Amino acid sequence: MTNNSVGNAGRLLWAALRALLVLTVVTGVLYPLAVTGVAQLAFPGKANGSEIKDASGKAVGSELIGQTYNLPLKDGEETASADLKWFQPRPSNGLGTNSVNTQYKIILSGATNRSGDNEDLIKWVTDAKAAVVKDNSTADYKVKPSDVPADAVTSSGSGLDPHISPEYAKLQVHRVAELNHLDVAAVEKLVADHTDDRILGFVGEPRVNVLQLNIALKTLVAAKG
């Protein structure tokens, strides 16, 4: 009787081990390889992180993740100043509230989670609007507070939005043109060429990918010499 019990237990253990090995190979090796292969064949760009490459072919970011365009951090500064030669993205205040992810780093994402009457949020928006007006007003182009669109002064739900509205991009044109010694019309054309319409004509809103726009700006500046 004891021998039969031991034998049955051994057969069960061997069957369980074989099942484990088969399932490990199928679900842990074959299935991931198959999915990866199909993704690489059918959607290579998305499967590799939706990379964006510059004119030299170097990957400089992802079309799904926003970036900052700041001057090098100086001694004594806690926050770097924006490099105003470039088109600027949306604020990322939602990331700054967690003390870990402060500026478009992909460790974490998140929104401010503050209500519209929250004093901190009101101050952020007020200060951001004043900065947008100041930074984008040039000798021949004055920005009024009423010209500033909402996405110029508020972060997105994730804090990582790579897009801005066409209105915010157009508001920055004169400043970008002046600091890069370019014709306003040439920079306006860049914005128009990099404005994506609504998906299928009705889903979402028109948008501009800031990284793609700045890559095109860099190419234009280099071509000008």
Secondary structure, 3 states (H helix, E strand, C coil): CHHHHHHHHHHHHHHHHHHHHHHHHHHHHHHHHHHHHHHHHHCHHHHCCCEEECCCCCEEEECCCCCCCECCCCCCCCCCCECCCCCCCCCCHHHHCCCCCCCCCCCCCCCCCCCCCCHHHHHHHHHHHHHHHHHHCECCECCCHHHCCHHHCCCCCCCCCCEECHHHHHHCHHHHHHHCCCCHHHHHHHHHHCEECCECCCECCCEEEHHHHHHHHHHHHHHHC
